[in-house]
């Protein structure tokens, strides 16, 4: 057996002949560590933070803001691509919108035909302490808001308005209602009063002046709403604050996100927009997917064109 003499650290000097035995394990460790770091950095870059307003969302490119009478907006109105924005923690995710996103599933026991959905109907449902609130939006064909008991056997119609969303707040459930069709454009926020069973009623909390499109609950006392005419904040006191004027009416916004830093993303037909607080307003940015930076109307659809056209 070969014996080695262990020398004190201070008196030991690494020579060329010794070096390969020690450098190789060290090199392997460094490579493994750097590889692990790179993987973590890559994973983080896959899903951008919703508060990051320095670059387009991952997989998207910037697009000049279209004017209200532009061919771009006219084309986007017909687009079959509708984008939904959601937050996963503080990370923004963008995916294709589907009809299922607009049709909350009925709780077991509720079989009323009044809240059955067709291909063009949207349905919104929220739990309350004595049952369920179910809101319907069928556009120009009408809508409604109902209370149902927990087992679905009892119900009461509360409103004939088209319901675009239901939000829990410190003053109970708010219903965002309204209609934008042809020359009509109106919207309100209704408050569903507390009460047992058939005693629930509604009251008008605020007049929006235009139809609500998408919303996000900002706090227990405030809801931010994108209407056909722009961005507003509605307080549970009934006060409406105009935050930013813009016109997304023809793009049918379907979703909004709000980051911790106040950055808002809006999903709609063809485009996604970002609204970044500037102190006295918002900076508005528009984005499209790279394969649809150019587009045109073909057979009542907005078709993405190759870059060379």
N, C-alpha and C positions, 0 to 999 in steps of 0.2 A: 504494500500500500504506500502510496506516495504521500509524504507529509508536507504541509505548507506552514510557513512561519507567519503568524499574525503580527503585523507591525503596528505600532501606535499610529494614529491618523496623521499627526504632524510630521512624522519621519518617513511617511510613505509618499513616493513620487511616482505618478503614473507615467509609464514609458510607452513607446510605440508598440512594443510587443504585447503589452497588457491591454491597450486601448480597445481592440476589436471585441474582446470578451465583454466589456462594459458598455460600449457604444451601441451594440445591436439591441439589447433589451430596452435601452433608453430611447432609441429611434422608434422601436415598435410602439412603445407607450405614447410617444409624441404623436405618431401617425394616428393611433386609435383615438386619442383625445381630440385632435383637429378634425377628424372625420365625424366624431360625435357632435362637435360644435357646428360644423357645416350643416349636418342634418337638422339640428335644432333651428339654425338660422333660416334654412330653406323652408322648414315647416311653418315658421312664423310668417314668412313672406307670402305664403300661399293665400292667407286670408287677411286682407288689410284691415287696420283699425278703422272704425267708423268715424273716429275723430281726426283721421289723417286727411287733411284737405290740401296736401302739397302735390298730389298726383292723382290721375284717374283711378277709379276702382280697378282691381286686378282683372285683366282680360278685357278692359274697355279703353276707348280712346276719346279724347275731347272732341266736341262738335260746337261750332259757332252757334250762339243763341239765335234761333230762327225768329224772324219778325212775325207778327200776328197774321199777316196776309201772305205768308211765304208759301211756295210750292212744297217746302219741306214739311210744314205742318199739315197741309192738305193731304199729302201722301201718308204721313204718319197716322192720320185718322183712320186709314183703311188697313193699317198693318195688322197682320195676324200674330206678330210678336208682341206679347204684353209681358212686362217684367215686374216681378214682385221683389221687394226689398225686405229683409228681415235682419235682426241682430242676433248673433250668437255670442252672448256676453257683450263685449265691446267690438266684436268683429262683424263687418258687413258681409252679408251674403245676398247674391242676386240670382234669381232663378226664373224660369218661365212661369207665368201665372196660369192657373188652370181654373176651370169652373168650380172644382171642388173647394178651392180657396174661398169661394163666395157662398158656399152652401153648408153651413154648420149642420152636423148630423142631429136629428131629432132624438131626444132622450126616449128611452123605452116607455111605452105607455101613452105617448102623445100620437094619436092617429088622425087628428082633425084634418080634413081636406083644406081648411083655410090656410094651413101652413105647409101644405105639400108644395114642392118646388117643381117647376118645369125647366126647360133648357135655358130660359131667359130670366129666371127669377133668382134673386139673391136672398139668403136667409141668415139672420144673425140671432144667436141665442146666448143668454146669460143667466146664471143661477142666482136666485134670490132666496131669502130665508123661508118663504112659504111656497116655493115652486120654481117656475121658470118664466122668463120674459122672452118672447119670440117675435122678432121683427122681420117683415118681408118688404122687398123692393122689387117691383115688377115694372118700373119705369112708367111710361105713359098709360099702362094698363092698371095702375093702382098698386096699393100695398096695404100695410096695416101693422099694428102692434097689439099683441095679445099677452095676457097673463094666463098661465096654466098651473094647476095644482101639481104637486110633486109626482102624483100617480097619473096625471094627464086626464083624469075624469072630469075635472071642472075647468072652465075657462071663462075669460071675459075679454072682450075687445076694448082696447083703450084708445086707439087712434086709427084713422084711415090713411095716414101719411105713409109715404115711402120711407122705410128705415134704412139708412146707409151704415149704421153702426151703433153699438151699445157700449157705454163706458161706465165703469165703477168709479165713483168719486166720494168725497167726504159727505156730500149731501144726497147720496143715493145714486141710482142708475140714471144716466143721461142717455137720451135717444137722439141721434143726429138724423134729421129728416129733411126731405125736400125733393125737388124735381127740376131738372134742366132739360127742356124739350121744346124744339122750335123756338118760339119767342118767349117762352116761359122760363124763368130762372129764379127760384125762391128756395129758402132754407131756414130752418129753425133748430134750436136745441130745446128738447122737451125734458122735463124732470118728472120721473115717475115717483109719486109720493109714497111714503111708507104706509102700511096698513095691512091688516089680515085679509087674506082671501079676496073677496069681491070688493073690498074697500079701497083698493089701489086706484089712483086716478092720475091724470097727467096735468101738468101746467107748463106754459111756455116760459122757459128760462131766458132765452135770448133769440133775437132775430139776426140771422147771418147775412141777409141781403142777397145771398146767392146759394146755390145748392152745395152741400158738403160732398166731397169726393173721397178723401182719406183723412185719417186722424191718428194721433198718438196721445196717450195720457202723459202729461208732463209732470204732474204732482197730484196729490189727493184733491187739490182745489183748482187745478187748471187742466184744460185740454187744448192742444194745438190742432187746428183743422185746416186742411187745404180745401178751399172752395173753388168754384169755377173762376173766381176773380182774384184769388190770392190767398195768402196765409194769414190766419187770425188766431188769437188766443181767447178762449172763453173761460171766464172764471165762474166758480159756483155761485158767486153773488149775482151773476147775470151780465156782468160787464164784458163787452167785446172789445178787444184791442187789435187794431190792424197792424200786422207785423211786416208784410211785404206784398206788393202788388205784382201779380203775374197772371198769365192766362193759359191754363192747362185744359180748358173746357173740352177741346176736341181730342185730347189725348187720354181721357178717362183714367186719371190716377187711381190706383187700386191699393196702395200701401205707402206707409211712411215709417221712417225710423228716426230716433232722436238719441244722439250719443250723450255721454256725460258732459262733454264740453259744449253741447248745444248745436252740433252739426246735424243737419237734417238731410236725409236722402228720400227721394220720392220715386216710386216705380210706376210706369205707365206704358202706353203703346210706343214701341220702338226705342224710346229714350229712358234714361235715368237722369235725374237732376240732383245736384247737391247745393244746399243753401248753408253757407258758413257765416255765423254772426260776425259783424264788423264793428259793433258798438252802437252804430246808429241805423243799422239795417242788416241786410244779408248780401253776401256775394253769391251770385247764381252761376252755376256751371252745368253744362249739358254734356252727356256722354252717349255714345253708341258703341256697338260691338265693331271690331275692326273689319269684319266682312260685310258691314252694312254702312260704311262711311258715305256711300253713294246709293241712292235709291230712286225709284220711279213708280208711278201708278200703272199697273197692268191688270186688266180684268178685275177691277174693284179690289185689288190687293196692292200693298206697297212692297214692291220687289227689290231686294238688295242687288245691286249691280257690281260686276267686277271692277276693280280699281281703275283699269285702263279706260273705262267708258266715261 
